[in-house]
Amino acid sequence: MANLRSPHHLRQGLTTDPAESPRLRLRWPVFVALGVAGLLMLAWAEGGESPLRPIAQPVQLPEQP
């Protein structure tokens, strides 16, 4: 009896190489863009929480002859 299953599918119905899936190839840029957008939003929200203060203090200079 001939095997009617396609040799390119596993028992779970997945292809042998998931990286060849066109849906996966189109999704990874979306995940990268979402990650970058999340990091930018976090940096924007966290930045500027503390007010800027001048960093000035008296310094003693050595006497010059």
Summary of the structure (lengths in Angstrom):
residues: 65
radius of gyration: 30.1
end to end distance: 107.7
largest distance: 107.7
contacts: 68
relative contact order: 0.06
helix: 43%
strand: 3%
